[in-house]
Amino acid sequence: MVAWDAPRAARSRLRLAAFGIDISHEANGVYLPRFAKHTPMSQMPFSKPHSKTHTGQYFLNVEYLLEETIAEGLGRSEIIDTLREISEELESGNFPLRDVISRSV
């Protein structure tokens, strides 16, 4: 979810690091089809391909969810839960890649 080298993910990487969550933590990973030609997949019929995932709004949405989790006074385990929720939303094709997110995701 939080890209390890994208400049637009720098703030999200800082949020993870502040709570001792390594960028390579298992909760910060998701299996998605690589390209559009690999979709749909029987296991994830509605997921978007990884090659189409990292939009500008995607980075803002991930950052927003991490910041909201922190602002609620929640800690490391809840941030990990947030990453897992994002992963599930990506796998189901429900994570907004171009729309502004609201906390209801």
Biopython code that builds the backbone (N, CA, C, O; Angstrom):
import numpy as np
from Bio.PDB.StructureBuilder import StructureBuilder

atoms = [
    (1, "MET", "N", (0.807, -1.174, 0.000)),
    (1, "MET", "CA", (0.000, 0.000, 0.000)),
    (1, "MET", "C", (0.862, 1.254, 0.000)),
    (1, "MET", "O", (0.686, 2.134, -0.843)),
    (2, "VAL", "N", (1.793, 1.336, 0.945)),
    (2, "VAL", "CA", (2.708, 2.478, 0.962)),
    (2, "VAL", "C", (3.911, 2.108, 0.101)),
    (2, "VAL", "O", (4.683, 1.211, 0.441)),
    (3, "ALA", "N", (4.056, 2.806, -1.007)),
    (3, "ALA", "CA", (5.149, 2.517, -1.947)),
    (3, "ALA", "C", (6.499, 2.825, -1.301)),
    (3, "ALA", "O", (6.652, 3.824, -0.598)),
    (4, "TRP", "N", (7.462, 1.958, -1.551)),
    (4, "TRP", "CA", (8.759, 2.122, -0.886)),
    (4, "TRP", "C", (9.631, 3.193, -1.505)),
    (4, "TRP", "O", (10.553, 3.676, -0.848)),
    (5, "ASP", "N", (9.373, 3.589, -2.766)),
    (5, "ASP", "CA", (10.258, 4.576, -3.385)),
    (5, "ASP", "C", (9.551, 5.736, -4.078)),
    (5, "ASP", "O", (10.220, 6.628, -4.598)),
    (6, "ALA", "N", (8.247, 5.751, -4.101)),
    (6, "ALA", "CA", (7.528, 6.829, -4.787)),
    (6, "ALA", "C", (7.586, 8.108, -3.952)),
    (6, "ALA", "O", (7.250, 8.089, -2.769)),
    (7, "PRO", "N", (8.013, 9.220, -4.562)),
    (7, "PRO", "CA", (8.060, 10.484, -3.819)),
    (7, "PRO", "C", (6.712, 10.855, -3.200)),
    (7, "PRO", "O", (6.669, 11.447, -2.121)),
    (8, "ARG", "N", (5.619, 10.514, -3.871)),
    (8, "ARG", "CA", (4.294, 10.874, -3.356)),
    (8, "ARG", "C", (3.904, 10.067, -2.123)),
    (8, "ARG", "O", (2.913, 10.385, -1.465)),
    (9, "ALA", "N", (4.661, 9.041, -1.807)),
    (9, "ALA", "CA", (4.370, 8.230, -0.619)),
    (9, "ALA", "C", (5.289, 8.569, 0.554)),
    (9, "ALA", "O", (5.257, 7.887, 1.578)),
    (10, "ALA", "N", (6.102, 9.605, 0.416)),
    (10, "ALA", "CA", (7.092, 9.940, 1.447)),
    (10, "ALA", "C", (6.448, 10.175, 2.815)),
    (10, "ALA", "O", (6.947, 9.673, 3.823)),
    (11, "ARG", "N", (5.360, 10.921, 2.861)),
    (11, "ARG", "CA", (4.707, 11.199, 4.149)),
    (11, "ARG", "C", (4.146, 9.923, 4.766)),
    (11, "ARG", "O", (4.221, 9.733, 5.980)),
    (12, "SER", "N", (3.596, 9.066, 3.949)),
    (12, "SER", "CA", (3.075, 7.795, 4.471)),
    (12, "SER", "C", (4.203, 6.921, 5.009)),
    (12, "SER", "O", (4.037, 6.255, 6.031)),
    (13, "ARG", "N", (5.349, 6.916, 4.330)),
    (13, "ARG", "CA", (6.501, 6.151, 4.829)),
    (13, "ARG", "C", (6.941, 6.686, 6.189)),
    (13, "ARG", "O", (7.291, 5.912, 7.080)),
    (14, "LEU", "N", (6.923, 8.008, 6.346)),
    (14, "LEU", "CA", (7.280, 8.605, 7.634)),
    (14, "LEU", "C", (6.307, 8.176, 8.723)),
    (14, "LEU", "O", (6.713, 7.913, 9.855)),
    (15, "ARG", "N", (5.023, 8.104, 8.385)),
    (15, "ARG", "CA", (4.008, 7.682, 9.362)),
    (15, "ARG", "C", (4.291, 6.245, 9.819)),
    (15, "ARG", "O", (4.240, 5.945, 11.012)),
    (16, "LEU", "N", (4.587, 5.369, 8.866)),
    (16, "LEU", "CA", (4.888, 3.984, 9.233)),
    (16, "LEU", "C", (6.136, 3.914, 10.106)),
    (16, "LEU", "O", (6.145, 3.237, 11.134)),
    (17, "ALA", "N", (7.178, 4.609, 9.697)),
    (17, "ALA", "CA", (8.440, 4.577, 10.440)),
    (17, "ALA", "C", (8.264, 5.097, 11.866)),
    (17, "ALA", "O", (8.876, 4.575, 12.797)),
    (18, "ALA", "N", (7.436, 6.114, 12.037)),
    (18, "ALA", "CA", (7.210, 6.689, 13.363)),
    (18, "ALA", "C", (6.607, 5.672, 14.332)),
    (18, "ALA", "O", (6.758, 5.799, 15.547)),
    (19, "PHE", "N", (5.928, 4.671, 13.790)),
    (19, "PHE", "CA", (5.320, 3.642, 14.628)),
    (19, "PHE", "C", (6.059, 2.310, 14.528)),
    (19, "PHE", "O", (5.539, 1.266, 14.923)),
    (20, "GLY", "N", (7.276, 2.363, 13.995)),
    (20, "GLY", "CA", (8.110, 1.167, 13.934)),
    (20, "GLY", "C", (7.618, 0.107, 12.970)),
    (20, "GLY", "O", (7.859, -1.084, 13.164)),
    (21, "ILE", "N", (6.922, 0.550, 11.925)),
    (21, "ILE", "CA", (6.417, -0.389, 10.925)),
    (21, "ILE", "C", (7.319, -0.307, 9.703)),
    (21, "ILE", "O", (7.351, 0.710, 9.010)),
    (22, "ASP", "N", (8.044, -1.377, 9.447)),
    (22, "ASP", "CA", (8.952, -1.421, 8.307)),
    (22, "ASP", "C", (8.158, -1.402, 7.004)),
    (22, "ASP", "O", (7.068, -1.968, 6.922)),
    (23, "ILE", "N", (8.705, -0.760, 6.007)),
    (23, "ILE", "CA", (8.040, -0.679, 4.700)),
    (23, "ILE", "C", (7.802, -2.075, 4.121)),
    (23, "ILE", "O", (6.901, -2.261, 3.302)),
    (24, "SER", "N", (8.602, -3.054, 4.541)),
    (24, "SER", "CA", (8.464, -4.429, 4.052)),
    (24, "SER", "C", (7.559, -5.289, 4.934)),
    (24, "SER", "O", (7.468, -6.499, 4.725)),
    (25, "HIS", "N", (6.899, -4.691, 5.903)),
    (25, "HIS", "CA", (5.982, -5.437, 6.777)),
    (25, "HIS", "C", (4.919, -6.118, 5.924)),
    (25, "HIS", "O", (4.445, -5.542, 4.945)),
    (26, "GLU", "N", (4.548, -7.329, 6.287)),
    (26, "GLU", "CA", (3.590, -8.094, 5.480)),
    (26, "GLU", "C", (2.261, -7.368, 5.287)),
    (26, "GLU", "O", (1.606, -7.552, 4.262)),
    (27, "ALA", "N", (1.861, -6.561, 6.240)),
    (27, "ALA", "CA", (0.589, -5.838, 6.109)),
    (27, "ALA", "C", (0.661, -4.735, 5.058)),
    (27, "ALA", "O", (-0.370, -4.229, 4.614)),
    (28, "ASN", "N", (1.870, -4.365, 4.661)),
    (28, "ASN", "CA", (2.040, -3.321, 3.650)),
    (28, "ASN", "C", (2.200, -3.917, 2.251)),
    (28, "ASN", "O", (2.780, -3.290, 1.364)),
    (29, "GLY", "N", (1.695, -5.105, 2.067)),
    (29, "GLY", "CA", (1.775, -5.736, 0.750)),
    (29, "GLY", "C", (0.424, -6.265, 0.323)),
    (29, "GLY", "O", (-0.421, -6.606, 1.151)),
    (30, "VAL", "N", (0.238, -6.327, -0.964)),
    (30, "VAL", "CA", (-0.999, -6.882, -1.505)),
    (30, "VAL", "C", (-0.675, -7.520, -2.849)),
    (30, "VAL", "O", (0.126, -6.993, -3.621)),
    (31, "TYR", "N", (-1.297, -8.644, -3.117)),
    (31, "TYR", "CA", (-1.129, -9.287, -4.415)),
    (31, "TYR", "C", (-2.218, -8.775, -5.339)),
    (31, "TYR", "O", (-3.407, -8.934, -5.063)),
    (32, "LEU", "N", (-1.806, -8.163, -6.432)),
    (32, "LEU", "CA", (-2.729, -7.696, -7.463)),
    (32, "LEU", "C", (-2.227, -8.185, -8.813)),
    (32, "LEU", "O", (-1.032, -8.432, -8.978)),
    (33, "PRO", "N", (-3.127, -8.328, -9.779)),
    (33, "PRO", "CA", (-2.661, -8.638, -11.131)),
    (33, "PRO", "C", (-1.716, -7.523, -11.592)),
    (33, "PRO", "O", (-1.947, -6.352, -11.293)),
    (34, "ARG", "N", (-0.666, -7.880, -12.312)),
    (34, "ARG", "CA", (0.334, -6.879, -12.678)),
    (34, "ARG", "C", (-0.171, -5.883, -13.716)),
    (34, "ARG", "O", (-0.023, -4.674, -13.535)),
    (35, "PHE", "N", (-0.758, -6.373, -14.789)),
    (35, "PHE", "CA", (-1.222, -5.508, -15.877)),
    (35, "PHE", "C", (-2.689, -5.788, -16.175)),
    (35, "PHE", "O", (-3.241, -6.794, -15.730)),
    (36, "ALA", "N", (-3.314, -4.893, -16.929)),
    (36, "ALA", "CA", (-4.726, -5.052, -17.297)),
    (36, "ALA", "C", (-4.963, -6.360, -18.047)),
    (36, "ALA", "O", (-6.030, -6.960, -17.926)),
    (37, "LYS", "N", (-3.978, -6.800, -18.815)),
    (37, "LYS", "CA", (-4.153, -8.051, -19.564)),
    (37, "LYS", "C", (-4.288, -9.259, -18.636)),
    (37, "LYS", "O", (-4.715, -10.329, -19.071)),
    (38, "HIS", "N", (-3.930, -9.095, -17.372)),
    (38, "HIS", "CA", (-4.043, -10.175, -16.394)),
    (38, "HIS", "C", (-5.370, -10.133, -15.632)),
    (38, "HIS", "O", (-5.583, -10.923, -14.712)),
    (39, "THR", "N", (-6.248, -9.229, -16.007)),
    (39, "THR", "CA", (-7.543, -9.124, -15.336)),
    (39, "THR", "C", (-8.647, -9.547, -16.283)),
    (39, "THR", "O", (-8.478, -9.442, -17.498)),
    (40, "PRO", "N", (-9.752, -10.011, -15.780)),
    (40, "PRO", "CA", (-10.005, -10.313, -14.371)),
    (40, "PRO", "C", (-9.358, -11.634, -13.971)),
    (40, "PRO", "O", (-9.134, -12.515, -14.801)),
    (41, "MET", "N", (-9.067, -11.747, -12.689)),
    (41, "MET", "CA", (-8.553, -12.994, -12.121)),
    (41, "MET", "C", (-9.701, -13.674, -11.393)),
    (41, "MET", "O", (-10.526, -13.005, -10.772)),
    (42, "SER", "N", (-9.757, -14.974, -11.465)),
    (42, "SER", "CA", (-10.872, -15.686, -10.827)),
    (42, "SER", "C", (-10.927, -15.431, -9.320)),
    (42, "SER", "O", (-12.013, -15.350, -8.746)),
    (43, "GLN", "N", (-9.765, -15.305, -8.678)),
    (43, "GLN", "CA", (-9.731, -15.074, -7.234)),
    (43, "GLN", "C", (-10.097, -13.637, -6.867)),
    (43, "GLN", "O", (-10.592, -13.384, -5.769)),
    (44, "MET", "N", (-9.857, -12.701, -7.778)),
    (44, "MET", "CA", (-10.121, -11.280, -7.541)),
    (44, "MET", "C", (-10.731, -10.679, -8.802)),
    (44, "MET", "O", (-10.067, -9.914, -9.500)),
    (45, "PRO", "N", (-11.965, -11.007, -9.100)),
    (45, "PRO", "CA", (-12.540, -10.599, -10.386)),
    (45, "PRO", "C", (-12.701, -9.093, -10.572)),
    (45, "PRO", "O", (-12.822, -8.622, -11.703)),
    (46, "PHE", "N", (-12.706, -8.331, -9.474)),
    (46, "PHE", "CA", (-12.935, -6.891, -9.596)),
    (46, "PHE", "C", (-11.709, -6.043, -9.268)),
    (46, "PHE", "O", (-11.780, -4.815, -9.307)),
    (47, "SER", "N", (-10.590, -6.684, -8.948)),
    (47, "SER", "CA", (-9.390, -5.919, -8.609)),
    (47, "SER", "C", (-8.841, -5.212, -9.844)),
    (47, "SER", "O", (-8.963, -5.691, -10.971)),
    (48, "LYS", "N", (-8.238, -4.066, -9.594)),
    (48, "LYS", "CA", (-7.589, -3.308, -10.658)),
    (48, "LYS", "C", (-6.140, -3.784, -10.763)),
    (48, "LYS", "O", (-5.567, -4.217, -9.764)),
    (49, "PRO", "N", (-5.547, -3.714, -11.935)),
    (49, "PRO", "CA", (-4.147, -4.132, -12.061)),
    (49, "PRO", "C", (-3.211, -3.172, -11.328)),
    (49, "PRO", "O", (-3.469, -1.972, -11.230)),
    (50, "HIS", "N", (-2.133, -3.729, -10.825)),
    (50, "HIS", "CA", (-1.151, -2.922, -10.104)),
    (50, "HIS", "C", (-0.654, -1.757, -10.955)),
    (50, "HIS", "O", (-0.400, -0.672, -10.433)),
    (51, "SER", "N", (-0.518, -1.974, -12.239)),
    (51, "SER", "CA", (-0.006, -0.924, -13.129)),
    (51, "SER", "C", (-0.922, 0.297, -13.193)),
    (51, "SER", "O", (-0.496, 1.357, -13.651)),
    (52, "LYS", "N", (-2.165, 0.170, -12.747)),
    (52, "LYS", "CA", (-3.120, 1.288, -12.773)),
    (52, "LYS", "C", (-3.429, 1.820, -11.372)),
    (52, "LYS", "O", (-4.243, 2.732, -11.223)),
    (53, "THR", "N", (-2.796, 1.265, -10.364)),
    (53, "THR", "CA", (-3.161, 1.566, -8.981)),
    (53, "THR", "C", (-2.584, 2.873, -8.457)),
    (53, "THR", "O", (-3.298, 3.628, -7.798)),
    (54, "HIS", "N", (-1.337, 3.159, -8.724)),
    (54, "HIS", "CA", (-0.660, 4.276, -8.074)),
    (54, "HIS", "C", (-0.964, 5.624, -8.723)),
    (54, "HIS", "O", (-0.095, 6.262, -9.317)),
    (55, "THR", "N", (-2.210, 6.032, -8.594)),
    (55, "THR", "CA", (-2.617, 7.360, -9.055)),
    (55, "THR", "C", (-2.280, 8.376, -7.967)),
    (55, "THR", "O", (-2.023, 8.006, -6.821)),
    (56, "GLY", "N", (-2.283, 9.633, -8.326)),
    (56, "GLY", "CA", (-2.056, 10.675, -7.327)),
    (56, "GLY", "C", (-3.059, 10.589, -6.195)),
    (56, "GLY", "O", (-2.701, 10.738, -5.026)),
    (57, "GLN", "N", (-4.316, 10.351, -6.538)),
    (57, "GLN", "CA", (-5.349, 10.266, -5.501)),
    (57, "GLN", "C", (-5.172, 9.029, -4.634)),
    (57, "GLN", "O", (-5.485, 9.061, -3.444)),
    (58, "TYR", "N", (-4.679, 7.952, -5.204)),
    (58, "TYR", "CA", (-4.397, 6.746, -4.415)),
    (58, "TYR", "C", (-3.441, 7.082, -3.276)),
    (58, "TYR", "O", (-3.694, 6.727, -2.125)),
    (59, "PHE", "N", (-2.345, 7.765, -3.595)),
    (59, "PHE", "CA", (-1.365, 8.117, -2.566)),
    (59, "PHE", "C", (-1.991, 9.003, -1.497)),
    (59, "PHE", "O", (-1.739, 8.816, -0.306)),
    (60, "LEU", "N", (-2.808, 9.968, -1.918)),
    (60, "LEU", "CA", (-3.476, 10.850, -0.959)),
    (60, "LEU", "C", (-4.453, 10.074, -0.082)),
    (60, "LEU", "O", (-4.562, 10.342, 1.115)),
    (61, "ASN", "N", (-5.155, 9.124, -0.665)),
    (61, "ASN", "CA", (-6.120, 8.340, 0.103)),
    (61, "ASN", "C", (-5.437, 7.457, 1.144)),
    (61, "ASN", "O", (-5.904, 7.356, 2.278)),
    (62, "VAL", "N", (-4.342, 6.825, 0.764)),
    (62, "VAL", "CA", (-3.596, 6.004, 1.723)),
    (62, "VAL", "C", (-3.086, 6.889, 2.856)),
    (62, "VAL", "O", (-3.216, 6.542, 4.030)),
    (63, "GLU", "N", (-2.510, 8.025, 2.502)),
    (63, "GLU", "CA", (-2.002, 8.956, 3.511)),
    (63, "GLU", "C", (-3.130, 9.417, 4.437)),
    (63, "GLU", "O", (-2.956, 9.468, 5.654)),
    (64, "TYR", "N", (-4.272, 9.748, 3.862)),
    (64, "TYR", "CA", (-5.421, 10.190, 4.656)),
    (64, "TYR", "C", (-5.828, 9.125, 5.681)),
    (64, "TYR", "O", (-6.041, 9.439, 6.852)),
    (65, "LEU", "N", (-5.935, 7.886, 5.245)),
    (65, "LEU", "CA", (-6.352, 6.823, 6.162)),
    (65, "LEU", "C", (-5.335, 6.597, 7.278)),
    (65, "LEU", "O", (-5.712, 6.357, 8.425)),
    (66, "LEU", "N", (-4.057, 6.675, 6.945)),
    (66, "LEU", "CA", (-3.030, 6.541, 7.983)),
    (66, "LEU", "C", (-3.106, 7.698, 8.970)),
    (66, "LEU", "O", (-3.040, 7.491, 10.182)),
    (67, "GLU", "N", (-3.246, 8.917, 8.453)),
    (67, "GLU", "CA", (-3.325, 10.092, 9.325)),
    (67, "GLU", "C", (-4.568, 10.055, 10.204)),
    (67, "GLU", "O", (-4.509, 10.435, 11.374)),
    (68, "GLU", "N", (-5.686, 9.604, 9.659)),
    (68, "GLU", "CA", (-6.917, 9.499, 10.453)),
    (68, "GLU", "C", (-6.760, 8.477, 11.575)),
    (68, "GLU", "O", (-7.220, 8.702, 12.695)),
    (69, "THR", "N", (-6.124, 7.380, 11.281)),
    (69, "THR", "CA", (-5.894, 6.353, 12.300)),
    (69, "THR", "C", (-5.042, 6.922, 13.425)),
    (69, "THR", "O", (-5.328, 6.701, 14.602)),
    (70, "ILE", "N", (-4.001, 7.649, 13.063)),
    (70, "ILE", "CA", (-3.118, 8.262, 14.059)),
    (70, "ILE", "C", (-3.856, 9.346, 14.834)),
    (70, "ILE", "O", (-3.725, 9.427, 16.055)),
    (71, "ALA", "N", (-4.629, 10.181, 14.142)),
    (71, "ALA", "CA", (-5.361, 11.275, 14.784)),
    (71, "ALA", "C", (-6.380, 10.760, 15.801)),
    (71, "ALA", "O", (-6.697, 11.450, 16.770)),
    (72, "GLU", "N", (-6.883, 9.567, 15.582)),
    (72, "GLU", "CA", (-7.835, 8.966, 16.519)),
    (72, "GLU", "C", (-7.130, 8.431, 17.763)),
    (72, "GLU", "O", (-7.767, 7.875, 18.657)),
    (73, "GLY", "N", (-5.810, 8.606, 17.810)),
    (73, "GLY", "CA", (-5.048, 8.158, 18.963)),
    (73, "GLY", "C", (-4.760, 6.671, 18.963)),
    (73, "GLY", "O", (-4.399, 6.092, 19.988)),
    (74, "LEU", "N", (-4.922, 6.068, 17.814)),
    (74, "LEU", "CA", (-4.690, 4.636, 17.708)),
    (74, "LEU", "C", (-3.218, 4.376, 17.427)),
    (74, "LEU", "O", (-2.523, 5.245, 16.901)),
    (75, "GLY", "N", (-2.752, 3.217, 17.764)),
    (75, "GLY", "CA", (-1.331, 2.927, 17.673)),
    (75, "GLY", "C", (-0.936, 1.992, 16.554)),
    (75, "GLY", "O", (-1.630, 1.843, 15.548)),
    (76, "ARG", "N", (0.209, 1.367, 16.770)),
    (76, "ARG", "CA", (0.845, 0.530, 15.755)),
    (76, "ARG", "C", (-0.077, -0.571, 15.235)),
    (76, "ARG", "O", (-0.201, -0.748, 14.023)),
    (77, "SER", "N", (-0.719, -1.305, 16.129)),
    (77, "SER", "CA", (-1.550, -2.426, 15.677)),
    (77, "SER", "C", (-2.738, -1.945, 14.854)),
    (77, "SER", "O", (-3.152, -2.623, 13.913)),
    (78, "GLU", "N", (-3.290, -0.788, 15.195)),
    (78, "GLU", "CA", (-4.405, -0.256, 14.415)),
    (78, "GLU", "C", (-3.946, 0.268, 13.057)),
    (78, "GLU", "O", (-4.693, 0.199, 12.081)),
    (79, "ILE", "N", (-2.735, 0.784, 12.990)),
    (79, "ILE", "CA", (-2.191, 1.213, 11.695)),
    (79, "ILE", "C", (-1.999, -0.014, 10.803)),
    (79, "ILE", "O", (-2.289, 0.026, 9.607)),
    (80, "ILE", "N", (-1.517, -1.086, 11.386)),
    (80, "ILE", "CA", (-1.375, -2.338, 10.637)),
    (80, "ILE", "C", (-2.745, -2.824, 10.174)),
    (80, "ILE", "O", (-2.888, -3.292, 9.044)),
    (81, "ASP", "N", (-3.745, -2.715, 11.036)),
    (81, "ASP", "CA", (-5.113, -3.077, 10.637)),
    (81, "ASP", "C", (-5.592, -2.214, 9.477)),
    (81, "ASP", "O", (-6.247, -2.714, 8.562)),
    (82, "THR", "N", (-5.272, -0.925, 9.507)),
    (82, "THR", "CA", (-5.656, -0.020, 8.416)),
    (82, "THR", "C", (-5.003, -0.461, 7.113)),
    (82, "THR", "O", (-5.653, -0.468, 6.067)),
    (83, "LEU", "N", (-3.734, -0.826, 7.164)),
    (83, "LEU", "CA", (-3.054, -1.321, 5.962)),
    (83, "LEU", "C", (-3.739, -2.576, 5.430)),
    (83, "LEU", "O", (-3.906, -2.732, 4.220)),
    (84, "ARG", "N", (-4.130, -3.457, 6.322)),
    (84, "ARG", "CA", (-4.812, -4.691, 5.898)),
    (84, "ARG", "C", (-6.176, -4.388, 5.277)),
    (84, "ARG", "O", (-6.585, -5.038, 4.315)),
    (85, "GLU", "N", (-6.876, -3.397, 5.834)),
    (85, "GLU", "CA", (-8.168, -3.002, 5.267)),
    (85, "GLU", "C", (-7.989, -2.437, 3.859)),
    (85, "GLU", "O", (-8.776, -2.728, 2.959)),
    (86, "ILE", "N", (-6.949, -1.628, 3.679)),
    (86, "ILE", "CA", (-6.666, -1.084, 2.348)),
    (86, "ILE", "C", (-6.386, -2.231, 1.379)),
    (86, "ILE", "O", (-6.869, -2.230, 0.247)),
    (87, "SER", "N", (-5.608, -3.202, 1.828)),
    (87, "SER", "CA", (-5.294, -4.368, 1.002)),
    (87, "SER", "C", (-6.563, -5.085, 0.557)),
    (87, "SER", "O", (-6.716, -5.422, -0.617)),
    (88, "GLU", "N", (-7.466, -5.314, 1.498)),
    (88, "GLU", "CA", (-8.727, -5.987, 1.168)),
    (88, "GLU", "C", (-9.541, -5.179, 0.159)),
    (88, "GLU", "O", (-10.138, -5.739, -0.761)),
    (89, "GLU", "N", (-9.558, -3.864, 0.340)),
    (89, "GLU", "CA", (-10.296, -3.000, -0.584)),
    (89, "GLU", "C", (-9.669, -3.027, -1.982)),
    (89, "GLU", "O", (-10.383, -3.002, -2.984)),
    (90, "LEU", "N", (-8.348, -3.077, -2.047)),
    (90, "LEU", "CA", (-7.676, -3.171, -3.346)),
    (90, "LEU", "C", (-7.998, -4.505, -4.019)),
    (90, "LEU", "O", (-8.283, -4.546, -5.216)),
    (91, "GLU", "N", (-7.953, -5.580, -3.258)),
    (91, "GLU", "CA", (-8.244, -6.898, -3.824)),
    (91, "GLU", "C", (-9.677, -6.999, -4.331)),
    (91, "GLU", "O", (-9.940, -7.675, -5.326)),
    (92, "SER", "N", (-10.603, -6.329, -3.650)),
    (92, "SER", "CA", (-12.011, -6.392, -4.056)),
    (92, "SER", "C", (-12.355, -5.363, -5.129)),
    (92, "SER", "O", (-13.459, -5.371, -5.674)),
    (93, "GLY", "N", (-11.398, -4.470, -5.430)),
    (93, "GLY", "CA", (-11.647, -3.428, -6.423)),
    (93, "GLY", "C", (-12.429, -2.250, -5.881)),
    (93, "GLY", "O", (-12.932, -1.435, -6.654)),
    (94, "ASN", "N", (-12.542, -2.145, -4.553)),
    (94, "ASN", "CA", (-13.340, -1.088, -3.938)),
    (94, "ASN", "C", (-12.544, 0.091, -3.403)),
    (94, "ASN", "O", (-13.134, 1.071, -2.948)),
    (95, "PHE", "N", (-11.222, 0.020, -3.446)),
    (95, "PHE", "CA", (-10.443, 1.156, -2.952)),
    (95, "PHE", "C", (-10.438, 2.247, -4.011)),
    (95, "PHE", "O", (-10.106, 1.983, -5.167)),
    (96, "PRO", "N", (-10.804, 3.481, -3.634)),
    (96, "PRO", "CA", (-10.876, 4.559, -4.626)),
    (96, "PRO", "C", (-9.487, 4.984, -5.116)),
    (96, "PRO", "O", (-8.637, 5.410, -4.334)),
    (97, "LEU", "N", (-9.288, 4.860, -6.405)),
    (97, "LEU", "CA", (-8.012, 5.231, -7.019)),
    (97, "LEU", "C", (-8.042, 6.642, -7.585)),
    (97, "LEU", "O", (-6.994, 7.263, -7.763)),
    (98, "ARG", "N", (-9.229, 7.151, -7.867)),
    (98, "ARG", "CA", (-9.342, 8.476, -8.471)),
    (98, "ARG", "C", (-10.271, 9.412, -7.710)),
    (98, "ARG", "O", (-10.300, 10.614, -7.976)),
    (99, "ASP", "N", (-11.023, 8.871, -6.773)),
    (99, "ASP", "CA", (-11.966, 9.675, -5.998)),
    (99, "ASP", "C", (-11.402, 9.953, -4.618)),
    (99, "ASP", "O", (-10.639, 9.158, -4.070)),
    (100, "VAL", "N", (-11.791, 11.099, -4.063)),
    (100, "VAL", "CA", (-11.379, 11.450, -2.707)),
    (100, "VAL", "C", (-12.072, 10.498, -1.741)),
    (100, "VAL", "O", (-13.268, 10.229, -1.852)),
    (101, "ILE", "N", (-11.302, 10.007, -0.809)),
    (101, "ILE", "CA", (-11.813, 9.001, 0.116)),
    (101, "ILE", "C", (-12.501, 9.660, 1.305)),
    (101, "ILE", "O", (-12.183, 10.787, 1.685)),
    (102, "SER", "N", (-13.440, 8.937, 1.874)),
    (102, "SER", "CA", (-14.008, 9.317, 3.161)),
    (102, "SER", "C", (-13.715, 8.179, 4.119)),
    (102, "SER", "O", (-13.431, 7.067, 3.673)),
    (103, "ARG", "N", (-13.773, 8.413, 5.379)),
    (103, "ARG", "CA", (-13.382, 7.417, 6.382)),
    (103, "ARG", "C", (-14.235, 6.157, 6.330)),
    (103, "ARG", "O", (-13.876, 5.157, 6.951)),
    (104, "SER", "N", (-15.333, 6.174, 5.621)),
    (104, "SER", "CA", (-16.218, 5.016, 5.585)),
    (104, "SER", "C", (-15.645, 3.834, 4.815)),
    (104, "SER", "O", (-16.247, 2.760, 4.814)),
    (105, "VAL", "N", (-14.503, 4.000, 4.162)),
    (105, "VAL", "CA", (-13.903, 2.891, 3.402)),
    (105, "VAL", "C", (-13.348, 1.863, 4.350)),
    (105, "VAL", "O", (-12.801, 0.851, 3.911)),
]
sb = StructureBuilder()
sb.init_structure("model")
sb.init_model(0)
sb.init_chain("A")
sb.init_seg("    ")
for serial, (resi, resn, name, xyz) in enumerate(atoms, 1):
    if name == "N":
        sb.init_residue(resn, " ", resi, " ")
    sb.init_atom(name, np.array(xyz, "f"), 0.0, 1.0, " ", f" {name:<3s}", serial, name[0])
structure = sb.get_structure()
